[in-house]
Amino acid sequence: MLSENVIKSFSNAIGNEYVILDPAIRADAEKTNYSTKNKIPLILKPGNAEEVKKCVVIANENKIPVYPTSKGKNWGYGSRVPVTDNNVLIELDRLNNILDYNEKLGYVTIEPGVTFQQLFDFLREKKSGLIISGTGGPIDSSLIGNALERGLGTGLYADRFSSVCGMEIVLPDGNIISSGFKRFGNTTVSNVYKWGMGPSIDGLFSQSNFGIVTKLTMWLMPCPDYLQLIFYKVNSQEKIPGLMEALRELAMNGLVRPAITVYNDFRVFSAMMQYPWHACKPGASSINDVRSAIRSYPGVNELVGMWNGEVSIRSVSKEHGQMQYGIISSYLKDHVDSISFAEVSREEIMKILNDQYTGNFTGHDEDIIKSFLIRKYIGIPDNFPIRAAYWRKTTPIPDVMDPDKDNCGMIWMSPVVPFEGGEVDKSFGIISSIIEKHNFEPAITFQCLSERAINVIISISWDRDLAGEDARAEACYLELNNTLKESGFLSYRTTTLSMSHKELISGADEYDNFINKLKSAIDPNNILAPGRYNIG
């Protein structure tokens, strides 16, 4: 328990109303989408970097561990729950200012409480021609939180952390530093050049517990004159290795620009609908039984292949786009079963964005590519993908979705695979066999983030209200992670569950020793998010 003097110190620093002891609110913060036991004795809501600093200084003086979170929407990875027990939660959602904006150079400077929806609305108010790289998370999730976890987006800036610079960081001792050229002041060049001069330190504050990022600059995509989207379907697993080889060749030759996305039918099914409880039962029904039950629904076969893929094209004219489409489709035609093409002009994009902002969007139409996928590629925030968390729930999906409060079971795995057809096939064999062995459905996306590597995004879903399901899902997760690691497919991002299993994320002792020397030097009392990514 925290002493009254410590609580009073926090209240004096940030205001009594932002020091939260309410048991019900703390209990909500202790929930995520898998079994956890760690308790949160107190929640702090500082309003600016100086207040964050004061909280950290008090924590250091009293040797109290603190755990920062932006919006706490890290569903499937751990949400707001600290890695170790009895951490004070520092929620940064009150730091929600857009501090700088440059239309011509395409950047914004933001705080960690700024959400995808907030930035979308801001850009529309400015009548901006800049586009957000979208997310599969909720519309009210944090842009900075997603970037620091190296989350993925869509389009040219899908590698979100590669598109940030100029961080402001509160260190565990309370000192505030800036990275890159920002250490020389807020000049324009500090917002457009990532590396600065001397050692580049941005990466130290991604997937770590070395500091609390209180602002950074993020680069945004300019709206193209024309955006074309190629959508294709593949109806057999045997075609996937050849398809991946063709996609890599296109990317290597510069004919398409990553990210390129390929995903299986269960990735689509889990967002479109819920498990077919009327026809199937987990453990008794095979994957093919579930697939057949869903494919018996009207229109599903026409809409969803066993595998599906997207390639986006940015062009200066219709003719330019058609030329690129002809080249790309010639590479893909022998490896896919159907291929579709849609395009929108800059004027159409601006109208779609404005209709969304003004509330004139009337819903998706029959042209699912133009209506749904293009909206995703032009950065319109959408809660639709969250429906996947409710795939195995036996109750209907609520209008307002909160997977933590609704006891949804969901966990993500994120291995990296070389961009080779054989390696993709090998990884898929491991993933599908282990998930099916544990009686779950494999929802898989291959996000080709560069010309050389693929980020695989795997999710399993279950109903936490059903006895024994948490343990079964955790066993599946641990076996899959261990097997993928042993096969050389290492994760680029992980969950707090993995962080409590050292063997899943430890590598060479020399690396771990070096990282922990850094931690000891800047956080000798180990008060900032101890155990996060196995550090400290």
HUCORLIN-V855743 format. One record per backbone hydrogen bond with DSSP energy under -1.0 kcal/mol. CO is the residue of the C=O (numbers start at 0). NH is the residue of the N-H. If there is no record, write none. Layout:
co,nh
CO,NH
CO,NH
This chain:
co,nh
2,6
3,7
4,8
5,9
6,10
7,11
8,12
9,13
10,14
14,17
15,18
17,44
19,42
21,25
22,26
23,27
24,28
27,30
32,409
38,85
41,88
42,19
43,90
47,51
48,52
49,53
50,54
51,55
52,56
53,57
54,58
55,59
56,60
57,61
58,63
64,87
65,528
66,89
68,91
72,74
73,76
73,77
73,78
75,411
76,495
77,80
87,66
88,43
89,68
91,94
93,95
94,112
96,110
99,108
101,105
101,106
105,219
106,101
107,217
108,98
108,99
109,215
110,113
113,142
114,118
115,119
116,120
117,121
118,122
119,123
120,124
121,125
122,127
123,126
128,222
130,220
137,140
138,116
140,115
141,145
142,146
143,147
144,148
145,150
146,149
147,206
154,157
157,152
157,159
158,161
159,162
160,163
162,218
164,216
166,178
167,213
167,214
168,176
169,211
170,173
174,170
176,168
178,181
179,182
180,183
181,184
184,186
187,190
188,192
200,203
201,204
202,205
211,169
214,167
215,109
216,164
217,107
220,130
224,345
225,314
226,343
227,312
228,341
229,310
230,339
231,308
232,336
232,337
233,306
236,239
238,242
239,243
240,244
241,245
242,246
243,247
244,248
245,249
246,250
247,251
248,252
249,254
249,255
250,253
259,447
260,309
261,445
262,307
264,268
265,269
267,270
267,271
268,272
274,276
275,278
275,279
280,283
280,284
285,289
286,290
287,291
288,292
289,293
290,294
293,296
296,299
298,302
299,303
305,264
306,233
307,262
308,231
309,260
310,229
312,227
314,225
316,320
317,321
318,322
319,323
320,324
321,325
322,326
323,327
324,328
325,329
326,330
327,331
328,332
331,334
337,232
339,230
341,228
343,226
344,348
345,349
346,350
347,351
348,352
349,353
350,354
351,355
352,356
353,357
354,359
354,360
365,367
366,370
367,371
367,372
368,373
371,375
372,376
373,377
374,379
375,378
382,385
383,386
384,387
385,388
386,389
387,390
389,392
390,274
401,405
402,407
403,406
406,463
408,461
410,459
412,457
413,491
414,455
416,453
417,419
419,423
420,424
421,425
422,426
423,427
424,428
425,429
426,430
427,431
428,432
429,433
430,434
431,435
432,436
433,437
434,439
435,438
442,458
443,263
444,456
445,261
446,448
446,454
447,259
451,418
452,449
453,416
454,446
456,444
457,412
458,442
459,410
461,408
462,465
465,468
467,471
468,472
469,473
470,474
471,475
472,476
473,477
474,478
475,479
476,480
477,481
478,482
479,483
480,484
481,485
482,486
483,488
484,487
489,415
494,498
497,500
500,503
501,504
501,505
507,511
508,512
509,513
510,514
511,515
512,516
513,517
514,518
515,519
516,520
517,521
518,522
522,525
526,65
528,531
530,533
531,534
534,530
